[in-house]
């Protein structure tokens, strides 16, 4: 363990100690408890990992499968309780693997696990696609003692199937509801991970992002979500859209929860810049934040953003208003072109590696045909226009694709984020919302129209980004978004935790008792 990793562990340990003062009854209610609080209860013997699994499963049954029926948890790991008991036995023998030992988490169902669960990407075409090995990112979490509780629902094919999809809908899992109002949209594509974590159906969850799929459902469900620098987390074993942009990332109710998981997931130490490595006690005094605005904001969301700016100022930060570079407005068409080409190549490679006895679809063309043959289940809500557009693309050597790549590098990186970050530590923008009512007729409409350009630029150029709750608008969560330079993931966690500590802006969702 190098010094930077040690200091992150140290700040987490410091957070654990005071967080669980009163003795809790055996088998604590895990609702809204942080990973540090859960770990403290486990250390003191107030609960066991097996009891935590049971408590989360009770909540899932009561509220996700029945009751309001959020449809956020797609499948339960039948081995979860056995694994929890084994980890309890390890603890009893004095072996604790780290801060995630015995902590139940959910995995987005486009990430492979060795559990007896298929990795479906929400599609019936992959309903039998089980695996004997974990994706590397899951293997790291499991080795650290995390319990894979199950798989979370998602926007089918990570929301890369239709031009008018309903975020959070999949052929396998149905429509996920927003944690704060089941009739409203959770955003996507990591919809189930967002809703389930917000409602304490798990301690935290793993999502994945190509552009917005961690940040948006985190923001819309009142969570912290980190999209790491692309390449910090290994991408093997994840159903792809674009290897150039895809990354897994953690989603949690607190910044420290996300920091714990990010540290385990990462293939190299998280970058902290010039301000040391202490996440918990990082000071905003004299840091420089580049402030970005956008016009399309709900009045209450704007009020939340205004309060966020005041929080940063009061904490000692210097806010510098920045204009949007013209280049950021030129990314959209080129990103779609690049993703269409990359998806066709990547999904064909992925399908070719799957067991043909479990996954008869071997190519994108096969998937298109499968959906047509199962139209009553797969195409009843929306179509597969993006699939068809991708299938019409040529090779990655095509001039059209190469031109799109060059445009994205110029717009998102060279003349975009690189210039914006040249005089500041991080960039700040308003995030979202509030969430729209889910509409299967029109699909997603207004809710995504105010997504900040710097968040998409970070996805395109591979920079890290994070969202943190900033309050409620009409009872629905809104967030702020921070973007940093490549390999400064730790710095973003420091800024996010400092804001969280000063603002205390997250308000949990409520459920009928």
Secondary structure as a PSIPRED ss2 file (coil, helix, strand):
# PSIPRED VFORMAT (PSIPRED V4.0)

   1 X C   1.000  0.000  0.000
   2 X C   1.000  0.000  0.000
   3 X H   0.000  1.000  0.000
   4 X H   0.000  1.000  0.000
   5 X H   0.000  1.000  0.000
   6 X H   0.000  1.000  0.000
   7 X H   0.000  1.000  0.000
   8 X H   0.000  1.000  0.000
   9 X H   0.000  1.000  0.000
  10 X H   0.000  1.000  0.000
  11 X H   0.000  1.000  0.000
  12 X H   0.000  1.000  0.000
  13 X H   0.000  1.000  0.000
  14 X H   0.000  1.000  0.000
  15 X H   0.000  1.000  0.000
  16 X H   0.000  1.000  0.000
  17 X H   0.000  1.000  0.000
  18 X C   1.000  0.000  0.000
  19 X C   1.000  0.000  0.000
  20 X C   1.000  0.000  0.000
  21 X C   1.000  0.000  0.000
  22 X C   1.000  0.000  0.000
  23 X C   1.000  0.000  0.000
  24 X C   1.000  0.000  0.000
  25 X C   1.000  0.000  0.000
  26 X C   1.000  0.000  0.000
  27 X C   1.000  0.000  0.000
  28 X C   1.000  0.000  0.000
  29 X C   1.000  0.000  0.000
  30 X C   1.000  0.000  0.000
  31 X C   1.000  0.000  0.000
  32 X C   1.000  0.000  0.000
  33 X C   1.000  0.000  0.000
  34 X C   1.000  0.000  0.000
  35 X H   0.000  1.000  0.000
  36 X H   0.000  1.000  0.000
  37 X H   0.000  1.000  0.000
  38 X H   0.000  1.000  0.000
  39 X H   0.000  1.000  0.000
  40 X H   0.000  1.000  0.000
  41 X H   0.000  1.000  0.000
  42 X H   0.000  1.000  0.000
  43 X H   0.000  1.000  0.000
  44 X H   0.000  1.000  0.000
  45 X C   1.000  0.000  0.000
  46 X C   1.000  0.000  0.000
  47 X C   1.000  0.000  0.000
  48 X C   1.000  0.000  0.000
  49 X H   0.000  1.000  0.000
  50 X H   0.000  1.000  0.000
  51 X H   0.000  1.000  0.000
  52 X H   0.000  1.000  0.000
  53 X H   0.000  1.000  0.000
  54 X H   0.000  1.000  0.000
  55 X H   0.000  1.000  0.000
  56 X H   0.000  1.000  0.000
  57 X H   0.000  1.000  0.000
  58 X H   0.000  1.000  0.000
  59 X H   0.000  1.000  0.000
  60 X H   0.000  1.000  0.000
  61 X H   0.000  1.000  0.000
  62 X H   0.000  1.000  0.000
  63 X H   0.000  1.000  0.000
  64 X H   0.000  1.000  0.000
  65 X H   0.000  1.000  0.000
  66 X C   1.000  0.000  0.000
  67 X C   1.000  0.000  0.000
  68 X C   1.000  0.000  0.000
  69 X C   1.000  0.000  0.000
  70 X C   1.000  0.000  0.000
  71 X C   1.000  0.000  0.000
  72 X C   1.000  0.000  0.000
  73 X E   0.000  0.000  1.000
  74 X E   0.000  0.000  1.000
  75 X E   0.000  0.000  1.000
  76 X E   0.000  0.000  1.000
  77 X C   1.000  0.000  0.000
  78 X C   1.000  0.000  0.000
  79 X C   1.000  0.000  0.000
  80 X H   0.000  1.000  0.000
  81 X H   0.000  1.000  0.000
  82 X H   0.000  1.000  0.000
  83 X H   0.000  1.000  0.000
  84 X H   0.000  1.000  0.000
  85 X H   0.000  1.000  0.000
  86 X H   0.000  1.000  0.000
  87 X H   0.000  1.000  0.000
  88 X H   0.000  1.000  0.000
  89 X H   0.000  1.000  0.000
  90 X H   0.000  1.000  0.000
  91 X H   0.000  1.000  0.000
  92 X H   0.000  1.000  0.000
  93 X C   1.000  0.000  0.000
  94 X C   1.000  0.000  0.000
  95 X C   1.000  0.000  0.000
  96 X C   1.000  0.000  0.000
  97 X C   1.000  0.000  0.000
  98 X C   1.000  0.000  0.000
  99 X C   1.000  0.000  0.000
 100 X C   1.000  0.000  0.000
 101 X C   1.000  0.000  0.000
 102 X C   1.000  0.000  0.000
 103 X C   1.000  0.000  0.000
 104 X E   0.000  0.000  1.000
 105 X E   0.000  0.000  1.000
 106 X E   0.000  0.000  1.000
 107 X E   0.000  0.000  1.000
 108 X E   0.000  0.000  1.000
 109 X C   1.000  0.000  0.000
 110 X C   1.000  0.000  0.000
 111 X E   0.000  0.000  1.000
 112 X C   1.000  0.000  0.000
 113 X C   1.000  0.000  0.000
 114 X C   1.000  0.000  0.000
 115 X C   1.000  0.000  0.000
 116 X C   1.000  0.000  0.000
 117 X C   1.000  0.000  0.000
 118 X C   1.000  0.000  0.000
 119 X C   1.000  0.000  0.000
 120 X C   1.000  0.000  0.000
 121 X C   1.000  0.000  0.000
 122 X C   1.000  0.000  0.000
 123 X C   1.000  0.000  0.000
 124 X H   0.000  1.000  0.000
 125 X H   0.000  1.000  0.000
 126 X H   0.000  1.000  0.000
 127 X C   1.000  0.000  0.000
 128 X C   1.000  0.000  0.000
 129 X C   1.000  0.000  0.000
 130 X C   1.000  0.000  0.000
 131 X C   1.000  0.000  0.000
 132 X C   1.000  0.000  0.000
 133 X C   1.000  0.000  0.000
 134 X C   1.000  0.000  0.000
 135 X C   1.000  0.000  0.000
 136 X H   0.000  1.000  0.000
 137 X H   0.000  1.000  0.000
 138 X H   0.000  1.000  0.000
 139 X H   0.000  1.000  0.000
 140 X H   0.000  1.000  0.000
 141 X H   0.000  1.000  0.000
 142 X H   0.000  1.000  0.000
 143 X H   0.000  1.000  0.000
 144 X C   1.000  0.000  0.000
 145 X C   1.000  0.000  0.000
 146 X C   1.000  0.000  0.000
 147 X E   0.000  0.000  1.000
 148 X E   0.000  0.000  1.000
 149 X E   0.000  0.000  1.000
 150 X E   0.000  0.000  1.000
 151 X E   0.000  0.000  1.000
 152 X E   0.000  0.000  1.000
 153 X C   1.000  0.000  0.000
 154 X C   1.000  0.000  0.000
 155 X C   1.000  0.000  0.000
 156 X H   0.000  1.000  0.000
 157 X H   0.000  1.000  0.000
 158 X H   0.000  1.000  0.000
 159 X H   0.000  1.000  0.000
 160 X C   1.000  0.000  0.000
 161 X C   1.000  0.000  0.000
 162 X C   1.000  0.000  0.000
 163 X C   1.000  0.000  0.000
 164 X C   1.000  0.000  0.000
 165 X C   1.000  0.000  0.000
 166 X C   1.000  0.000  0.000
 167 X C   1.000  0.000  0.000
 168 X C   1.000  0.000  0.000
 169 X E   0.000  0.000  1.000
 170 X E   0.000  0.000  1.000
 171 X C   1.000  0.000  0.000
 172 X C   1.000  0.000  0.000
 173 X C   1.000  0.000  0.000
 174 X E   0.000  0.000  1.000
 175 X E   0.000  0.000  1.000
 176 X C   1.000  0.000  0.000
 177 X E   0.000  0.000  1.000
 178 X E   0.000  0.000  1.000
 179 X C   1.000  0.000  0.000
 180 X C   1.000  0.000  0.000
 181 X E   0.000  0.000  1.000
 182 X E   0.000  0.000  1.000
 183 X E   0.000  0.000  1.000
 184 X E   0.000  0.000  1.000
 185 X E   0.000  0.000  1.000
 186 X C   1.000  0.000  0.000
 187 X C   1.000  0.000  0.000
 188 X C   1.000  0.000  0.000
 189 X C   1.000  0.000  0.000
 190 X C   1.000  0.000  0.000
 191 X H   0.000  1.000  0.000
 192 X H   0.000  1.000  0.000
 193 X H   0.000  1.000  0.000
 194 X H   0.000  1.000  0.000
 195 X H   0.000  1.000  0.000
 196 X H   0.000  1.000  0.000
 197 X H   0.000  1.000  0.000
 198 X H   0.000  1.000  0.000
 199 X C   1.000  0.000  0.000
 200 X C   1.000  0.000  0.000
 201 X C   1.000  0.000  0.000
 202 X C   1.000  0.000  0.000
 203 X C   1.000  0.000  0.000
 204 X E   0.000  0.000  1.000
 205 X E   0.000  0.000  1.000
 206 X E   0.000  0.000  1.000
 207 X E   0.000  0.000  1.000
 208 X E   0.000  0.000  1.000
 209 X E   0.000  0.000  1.000
 210 X C   1.000  0.000  0.000
 211 X C   1.000  0.000  0.000
 212 X C   1.000  0.000  0.000
 213 X C   1.000  0.000  0.000
 214 X C   1.000  0.000  0.000
 215 X H   0.000  1.000  0.000
 216 X H   0.000  1.000  0.000
 217 X H   0.000  1.000  0.000
 218 X H   0.000  1.000  0.000
 219 X H   0.000  1.000  0.000
 220 X H   0.000  1.000  0.000
 221 X C   1.000  0.000  0.000
 222 X C   1.000  0.000  0.000
 223 X C   1.000  0.000  0.000
 224 X E   0.000  0.000  1.000
 225 X E   0.000  0.000  1.000
 226 X E   0.000  0.000  1.000
 227 X E   0.000  0.000  1.000
 228 X C   1.000  0.000  0.000
 229 X C   1.000  0.000  0.000
 230 X C   1.000  0.000  0.000
 231 X C   1.000  0.000  0.000
 232 X C   1.000  0.000  0.000
 233 X C   1.000  0.000  0.000
 234 X C   1.000  0.000  0.000
 235 X C   1.000  0.000  0.000
 236 X C   1.000  0.000  0.000
 237 X C   1.000  0.000  0.000
 238 X E   0.000  0.000  1.000
 239 X C   1.000  0.000  0.000
 240 X C   1.000  0.000  0.000
 241 X C   1.000  0.000  0.000
 242 X C   1.000  0.000  0.000
 243 X C   1.000  0.000  0.000
 244 X C   1.000  0.000  0.000
 245 X C   1.000  0.000  0.000
 246 X C   1.000  0.000  0.000
 247 X E   0.000  0.000  1.000
 248 X E   0.000  0.000  1.000
 249 X E   0.000  0.000  1.000
 250 X E   0.000  0.000  1.000
 251 X E   0.000  0.000  1.000
 252 X E   0.000  0.000  1.000
 253 X C   1.000  0.000  0.000
 254 X C   1.000  0.000  0.000
 255 X H   0.000  1.000  0.000
 256 X H   0.000  1.000  0.000
 257 X H   0.000  1.000  0.000
 258 X H   0.000  1.000  0.000
 259 X H   0.000  1.000  0.000
 260 X H   0.000  1.000  0.000
 261 X H   0.000  1.000  0.000
 262 X H   0.000  1.000  0.000
 263 X H   0.000  1.000  0.000
 264 X H   0.000  1.000  0.000
 265 X H   0.000  1.000  0.000
 266 X C   1.000  0.000  0.000
 267 X C   1.000  0.000  0.000
 268 X C   1.000  0.000  0.000
 269 X C   1.000  0.000  0.000
 270 X C   1.000  0.000  0.000
 271 X C   1.000  0.000  0.000
 272 X C   1.000  0.000  0.000
 273 X C   1.000  0.000  0.000
 274 X C   1.000  0.000  0.000
 275 X C   1.000  0.000  0.000
 276 X C   1.000  0.000  0.000
 277 X C   1.000  0.000  0.000
 278 X C   1.000  0.000  0.000
 279 X C   1.000  0.000  0.000
 280 X C   1.000  0.000  0.000
 281 X C   1.000  0.000  0.000
 282 X C   1.000  0.000  0.000
 283 X C   1.000  0.000  0.000
 284 X C   1.000  0.000  0.000
 285 X C   1.000  0.000  0.000
 286 X C   1.000  0.000  0.000
 287 X C   1.000  0.000  0.000
 288 X E   0.000  0.000  1.000
 289 X E   0.000  0.000  1.000
 290 X E   0.000  0.000  1.000
 291 X E   0.000  0.000  1.000
 292 X C   1.000  0.000  0.000
 293 X C   1.000  0.000  0.000
 294 X C   1.000  0.000  0.000
 295 X C   1.000  0.000  0.000
 296 X C   1.000  0.000  0.000
 297 X C   1.000  0.000  0.000
 298 X C   1.000  0.000  0.000
 299 X H   0.000  1.000  0.000
 300 X H   0.000  1.000  0.000
 301 X H   0.000  1.000  0.000
 302 X H   0.000  1.000  0.000
 303 X H   0.000  1.000  0.000
 304 X H   0.000  1.000  0.000
 305 X H   0.000  1.000  0.000
 306 X H   0.000  1.000  0.000
 307 X H   0.000  1.000  0.000
 308 X H   0.000  1.000  0.000
 309 X H   0.000  1.000  0.000
 310 X H   0.000  1.000  0.000
 311 X H   0.000  1.000  0.000
 312 X H   0.000  1.000  0.000
 313 X H   0.000  1.000  0.000
 314 X H   0.000  1.000  0.000
 315 X C   1.000  0.000  0.000
 316 X C   1.000  0.000  0.000
 317 X C   1.000  0.000  0.000
 318 X E   0.000  0.000  1.000
 319 X E   0.000  0.000  1.000
 320 X E   0.000  0.000  1.000
 321 X E   0.000  0.000  1.000
 322 X C   1.000  0.000  0.000
 323 X C   1.000  0.000  0.000
 324 X C   1.000  0.000  0.000
 325 X C   1.000  0.000  0.000
 326 X H   0.000  1.000  0.000
 327 X H   0.000  1.000  0.000
 328 X H   0.000  1.000  0.000
 329 X H   0.000  1.000  0.000
 330 X H   0.000  1.000  0.000
 331 X C   1.000  0.000  0.000
 332 X H   0.000  1.000  0.000
 333 X H   0.000  1.000  0.000
 334 X H   0.000  1.000  0.000
 335 X H   0.000  1.000  0.000
 336 X H   0.000  1.000  0.000
 337 X H   0.000  1.000  0.000
 338 X H   0.000  1.000  0.000
 339 X H   0.000  1.000  0.000
 340 X H   0.000  1.000  0.000
 341 X H   0.000  1.000  0.000
 342 X H   0.000  1.000  0.000
 343 X H   0.000  1.000  0.000
 344 X H   0.000  1.000  0.000
 345 X H   0.000  1.000  0.000
 346 X H   0.000  1.000  0.000
 347 X H   0.000  1.000  0.000
 348 X H   0.000  1.000  0.000
 349 X H   0.000  1.000  0.000
 350 X H   0.000  1.000  0.000
 351 X H   0.000  1.000  0.000
 352 X H   0.000  1.000  0.000
 353 X C   1.000  0.000  0.000
 354 X C   1.000  0.000  0.000
 355 X C   1.000  0.000  0.000
 356 X C   1.000  0.000  0.000
 357 X C   1.000  0.000  0.000
 358 X C   1.000  0.000  0.000
 359 X C   1.000  0.000  0.000
 360 X C   1.000  0.000  0.000
 361 X C   1.000  0.000  0.000
 362 X C   1.000  0.000  0.000
 363 X C   1.000  0.000  0.000
 364 X H   0.000  1.000  0.000
 365 X H   0.000  1.000  0.000
 366 X H   0.000  1.000  0.000
 367 X H   0.000  1.000  0.000
 368 X H   0.000  1.000  0.000
 369 X H   0.000  1.000  0.000
 370 X H   0.000  1.000  0.000
 371 X H   0.000  1.000  0.000
 372 X H   0.000  1.000  0.000
 373 X H   0.000  1.000  0.000
 374 X C   1.000  0.000  0.000
 375 X H   0.000  1.000  0.000
 376 X H   0.000  1.000  0.000
 377 X H   0.000  1.000  0.000
 378 X H   0.000  1.000  0.000
 379 X C   1.000  0.000  0.000
 380 X C   1.000  0.000  0.000
 381 X C   1.000  0.000  0.000
 382 X C   1.000  0.000  0.000
 383 X C   1.000  0.000  0.000
 384 X C   1.000  0.000  0.000
 385 X H   0.000  1.000  0.000
 386 X H   0.000  1.000  0.000
 387 X H   0.000  1.000  0.000
 388 X H   0.000  1.000  0.000
 389 X H   0.000  1.000  0.000
 390 X H   0.000  1.000  0.000
 391 X H   0.000  1.000  0.000
 392 X C   1.000  0.000  0.000
 393 X C   1.000  0.000  0.000
 394 X C   1.000  0.000  0.000
 395 X C   1.000  0.000  0.000
 396 X C   1.000  0.000  0.000
 397 X C   1.000  0.000  0.000
 398 X C   1.000  0.000  0.000
 399 X H   0.000  1.000  0.000
 400 X H   0.000  1.000  0.000
 401 X H   0.000  1.000  0.000
 402 X H   0.000  1.000  0.000
 403 X H   0.000  1.000  0.000
 404 X H   0.000  1.000  0.000
 405 X H   0.000  1.000  0.000
 406 X H   0.000  1.000  0.000
 407 X H   0.000  1.000  0.000
 408 X H   0.000  1.000  0.000
 409 X H   0.000  1.000  0.000
 410 X H   0.000  1.000  0.000
 411 X H   0.000  1.000  0.000
 412 X H   0.000  1.000  0.000
 413 X H   0.000  1.000  0.000
 414 X H   0.000  1.000  0.000
 415 X H   0.000  1.000  0.000
 416 X H   0.000  1.000  0.000
 417 X H   0.000  1.000  0.000
 418 X H   0.000  1.000  0.000
 419 X H   0.000  1.000  0.000
 420 X H   0.000  1.000  0.000
 421 X H   0.000  1.000  0.000
 422 X H   0.000  1.000  0.000
 423 X H   0.000  1.000  0.000
 424 X C   1.000  0.000  0.000
 425 X C   1.000  0.000  0.000
 426 X E   0.000  0.000  1.000
 427 X E   0.000  0.000  1.000
 428 X E   0.000  0.000  1.000
 429 X E   0.000  0.000  1.000
 430 X E   0.000  0.000  1.000
 431 X C   1.000  0.000  0.000
 432 X C   1.000  0.000  0.000
 433 X C   1.000  0.000  0.000
 434 X C   1.000  0.000  0.000
 435 X C   1.000  0.000  0.000
 436 X C   1.000  0.000  0.000
 437 X E   0.000  0.000  1.000
 438 X C   1.000  0.000  0.000
 439 X C   1.000  0.000  0.000
 440 X C   1.000  0.000  0.000
 441 X C   1.000  0.000  0.000
 442 X C   1.000  0.000  0.000
 443 X C   1.000  0.000  0.000
 444 X C   1.000  0.000  0.000
 445 X C   1.000  0.000  0.000
 446 X H   0.000  1.000  0.000
 447 X H   0.000  1.000  0.000
 448 X H   0.000  1.000  0.000
 449 X C   1.000  0.000  0.000
 450 X C   1.000  0.000  0.000
 451 X C   1.000  0.000  0.000
 452 X C   1.000  0.000  0.000
 453 X H   0.000  1.000  0.000
 454 X H   0.000  1.000  0.000
 455 X H   0.000  1.000  0.000
 456 X H   0.000  1.000  0.000
 457 X H   0.000  1.000  0.000
 458 X H   0.000  1.000  0.000
 459 X H   0.000  1.000  0.000
 460 X H   0.000  1.000  0.000
 461 X H   0.000  1.000  0.000
 462 X C   1.000  0.000  0.000
 463 X C   1.000  0.000  0.000
 464 X C   1.000  0.000  0.000
 465 X E   0.000  0.000  1.000
 466 X E   0.000  0.000  1.000
 467 X E   0.000  0.000  1.000
 468 X E   0.000  0.000  1.000
 469 X E   0.000  0.000  1.000
 470 X E   0.000  0.000  1.000
 471 X E   0.000  0.000  1.000
 472 X E   0.000  0.000  1.000
 473 X E   0.000  0.000  1.000
 474 X C   1.000  0.000  0.000
 475 X C   1.000  0.000  0.000
 476 X E   0.000  0.000  1.000
 477 X E   0.000  0.000  1.000
 478 X E   0.000  0.000  1.000
 479 X E   0.000  0.000  1.000
 480 X E   0.000  0.000  1.000
 481 X E   0.000  0.000  1.000
 482 X E   0.000  0.000  1.000
 483 X E   0.000  0.000  1.000
 484 X C   1.000  0.000  0.000
 485 X C   1.000  0.000  0.000
 486 X C   1.000  0.000  0.000
 487 X C   1.000  0.000  0.000
 488 X C   1.000  0.000  0.000
 489 X H   0.000  1.000  0.000
 490 X H   0.000  1.000  0.000
 491 X H   0.000  1.000  0.000
 492 X H   0.000  1.000  0.000
 493 X H   0.000  1.000  0.000
 494 X H   0.000  1.000  0.000
 495 X H   0.000  1.000  0.000
 496 X H   0.000  1.000  0.000
 497 X H   0.000  1.000  0.000
 498 X H   0.000  1.000  0.000
 499 X H   0.000  1.000  0.000
 500 X H   0.000  1.000  0.000
 501 X H   0.000  1.000  0.000
 502 X H   0.000  1.000  0.000
 503 X H   0.000  1.000  0.000
 504 X C   1.000  0.000  0.000
 505 X C   1.000  0.000  0.000
 506 X C   1.000  0.000  0.000
 507 X C   1.000  0.000  0.000
 508 X C   1.000  0.000  0.000
 509 X C   1.000  0.000  0.000
 510 X C   1.000  0.000  0.000
 511 X C   1.000  0.000  0.000
 512 X C   1.000  0.000  0.000
 513 X C   1.000  0.000  0.000
